[in-house]
């Protein structure tokens, strides 16, 4: 009576090794796809957070734009790529200080806010220097447009020089990275109806 040899043949061992190899490759590819997806989602979340903070900052200042004092230069003015205003600075749940602020893009493609405490013409003393804060990186272009009265008609304008506040401000961003996108921002200055337009 012949007793079968115990163990595996070389062919069986090669097949099992090949199957384990294929399973390992599939597993590592799945992990790679998952990691890339996680990384992409984390980056997208970071971009959305940055852009939401940008929009919130614009709302806080433009909504609190101040109307012009009679006889003084306009408190609010702008062209298509930059804007300047006098606004109330939000502080601890209230608005206690007026600031002179401007928005635009610098040479490094950062969208910046430049501001300093606002000093009225009759107040003696030296002008404070401007502070500069980066609100968003990688901005290729920004477009401001202003809705208000011109020649007896309400319309969108690419520049605002009136002493009255515009009824609406629309801000559009174009970013250096094509995947980075944000819808147009529409902001109504709260005191836009408080002055004669």
C-alpha positions as CSV (number, residue, x, y, z in Angstrom):
1,X,0.0,0.0,0.0
2,X,1.5,3.4,-1.2
3,X,1.3,6.3,1.2
4,X,0.8,9.8,-0.5
5,X,3.5,12.3,0.1
6,X,2.4,15.0,2.5
7,X,2.8,18.7,1.6
8,X,2.2,21.0,-1.4
9,X,3.7,20.8,-4.8
10,X,5.8,23.7,-6.2
11,X,3.0,24.6,-8.6
12,X,0.5,25.0,-5.8
13,X,2.9,27.1,-3.8
14,X,3.5,29.4,-6.8
15,X,-0.3,29.8,-7.4
16,X,-1.0,30.7,-3.8
17,X,1.9,33.2,-3.8
18,X,0.6,34.8,-7.0
19,X,-2.9,35.1,-5.6
20,X,-1.5,36.7,-2.4
21,X,0.5,39.1,-4.6
22,X,-2.5,40.1,-6.6
23,X,-4.5,40.6,-3.4
24,X,-1.7,42.8,-1.9
25,X,-1.5,45.0,-5.1
26,X,-5.3,45.4,-5.1
27,X,-5.3,46.3,-1.4
28,X,-2.5,48.9,-1.7
29,X,-4.2,50.5,-4.7
30,X,-7.4,50.7,-2.7
31,X,-5.5,52.3,0.2
32,X,-3.8,54.8,-2.3
33,X,-7.2,55.8,-3.8
34,X,-8.7,56.3,-0.4
35,X,-5.7,58.3,0.8
36,X,-5.8,60.5,-2.3
37,X,-9.5,61.0,-1.9
38,X,-9.1,61.9,1.8
39,X,-6.3,64.3,0.9
40,X,-8.4,66.0,-1.9
41,X,-11.4,66.3,0.4
42,X,-9.2,67.8,3.2
43,X,-7.8,70.3,0.8
44,X,-11.3,71.2,-0.6
45,X,-12.6,71.6,3.0
46,X,-9.6,73.9,3.8
47,X,-10.4,76.0,0.7
48,X,-14.1,76.3,1.5
49,X,-13.2,77.4,5.0
50,X,-10.8,80.0,3.8
51,X,-13.4,81.3,1.2
52,X,-16.2,81.3,3.7
53,X,-14.1,83.4,6.1
54,X,-13.3,85.7,3.3
55,X,-17.0,86.2,2.5
56,X,-17.8,86.7,6.2
57,X,-15.1,89.4,6.5
58,X,-16.5,91.2,3.4
59,X,-20.0,91.1,4.8
60,X,-19.0,92.4,8.2
61,X,-17.3,95.5,6.8
62,X,-19.4,96.4,3.7
63,X,-22.7,96.0,5.5
64,X,-21.4,98.5,8.1
65,X,-20.2,101.0,5.5
66,X,-20.7,104.6,6.7
67,X,-22.4,107.4,4.8
68,X,-20.5,110.5,3.8
69,X,-20.3,113.6,5.9
70,X,-21.6,116.7,4.1
71,X,-18.7,118.6,2.5
72,X,-16.2,115.8,3.0
73,X,-14.9,113.3,0.4
74,X,-17.0,110.3,-0.3
75,X,-16.8,107.7,2.5
76,X,-17.4,104.9,-0.1
77,X,-15.8,104.6,-3.5
78,X,-14.6,101.9,-5.8
79,X,-13.6,100.8,-9.3
80,X,-13.7,97.3,-10.8
81,X,-10.6,96.0,-9.1
82,X,-10.5,97.8,-5.8
83,X,-12.7,99.4,-3.3
84,X,-12.4,101.8,-0.3
85,X,-14.8,102.6,2.5
86,X,-15.3,103.9,6.0
87,X,-16.9,101.3,8.2
88,X,-17.5,100.3,11.8
89,X,-15.1,97.7,13.1
90,X,-16.9,94.8,14.8
91,X,-15.6,94.4,18.3
92,X,-16.9,92.1,21.1
93,X,-20.5,91.8,19.9
94,X,-20.7,95.5,18.9
95,X,-19.3,98.2,16.6
96,X,-17.3,100.7,18.5
97,X,-14.6,102.1,16.1
98,X,-14.6,103.5,12.7
99,X,-11.9,102.4,10.3
100,X,-10.8,103.4,6.8
101,X,-10.4,100.2,4.8
102,X,-9.5,99.2,1.3
103,X,-9.7,95.9,-0.7
104,X,-7.6,94.8,-3.6
105,X,-5.0,92.3,-4.9
106,X,-1.2,92.6,-4.3
107,X,1.6,91.6,-6.6
108,X,1.7,88.1,-5.0
109,X,-1.9,87.4,-6.0
110,X,-3.2,87.8,-2.4
111,X,-6.6,89.5,-1.8
112,X,-5.8,91.9,1.0
113,X,-7.6,94.2,3.4
114,X,-5.7,97.4,4.3
115,X,-7.1,99.3,7.2
116,X,-6.4,101.9,9.9
117,X,-8.5,103.8,12.5
118,X,-10.5,106.5,10.8
119,X,-9.7,110.1,11.8
120,X,-12.1,112.8,10.9
121,X,-10.7,115.9,9.3
122,X,-11.3,118.1,12.3
123,X,-9.4,115.7,14.6
124,X,-5.8,116.9,15.2
125,X,-3.0,114.4,15.3
126,X,-0.9,112.2,13.0
127,X,-2.5,109.6,10.7
128,X,-2.0,106.0,11.8
129,X,-0.2,103.6,9.5
130,X,-2.3,101.1,7.5
131,X,-2.4,97.4,8.7
132,X,-2.5,94.8,6.0
133,X,-4.3,91.4,6.3
134,X,-4.4,88.7,3.7
135,X,-8.0,87.5,3.2
136,X,-7.3,84.9,0.4
137,X,-4.3,83.5,-1.4
138,X,-4.0,82.7,-5.1
139,X,-6.5,85.3,-6.4
140,X,-5.9,85.9,-10.2
141,X,-8.6,88.7,-10.4
142,X,-11.3,90.4,-8.4
143,X,-14.3,92.3,-9.9
144,X,-16.3,94.8,-7.9
145,X,-19.6,96.1,-9.3
146,X,-22.0,98.5,-7.7
147,X,-25.8,98.8,-8.1
148,X,-27.4,102.2,-7.6
149,X,-28.8,105.3,-9.2
150,X,-27.1,106.9,-12.2
151,X,-28.8,109.5,-14.5
152,X,-32.2,108.7,-12.9
153,X,-31.9,104.9,-13.4
154,X,-30.9,102.1,-11.2
155,X,-28.2,100.0,-12.8
156,X,-24.9,98.0,-12.3
157,X,-21.8,100.1,-12.6
158,X,-18.1,99.3,-12.7
159,X,-17.1,102.4,-10.7
160,X,-18.8,104.2,-7.7
161,X,-18.0,107.9,-7.1
162,X,-21.3,109.1,-5.6
163,X,-21.6,110.4,-2.0
164,X,-24.5,108.0,-1.5
165,X,-23.9,104.3,-0.8
166,X,-24.7,101.8,-3.5
167,X,-27.7,99.7,-2.9
168,X,-25.7,96.5,-3.6
169,X,-22.1,95.5,-4.0
170,X,-21.3,92.4,-6.1
171,X,-17.8,90.8,-5.8
172,X,-16.5,88.1,-8.2
173,X,-13.3,86.2,-7.7
174,X,-11.1,84.3,-10.2
175,X,-8.5,82.1,-8.7
176,X,-5.1,80.9,-9.9
177,X,-6.2,77.2,-9.3
178,X,-9.0,76.3,-11.7
179,X,-10.5,73.9,-9.1
180,X,-10.9,76.7,-6.6
181,X,-14.2,78.4,-7.2
182,X,-16.7,80.6,-5.3
183,X,-20.0,82.1,-6.3
184,X,-20.4,85.8,-6.7
185,X,-20.9,87.6,-3.3
186,X,-23.8,90.1,-3.0
187,X,-23.7,92.5,-0.1
188,X,-26.1,95.3,0.8
189,X,-24.7,98.2,2.9
190,X,-27.2,98.5,5.7
191,X,-27.2,102.3,5.6
192,X,-27.7,102.5,1.8
193,X,-31.2,103.9,2.3
194,X,-30.2,106.4,5.0
195,X,-28.8,109.0,2.6
196,X,-30.2,110.8,-0.4
197,X,-29.4,108.9,-3.5
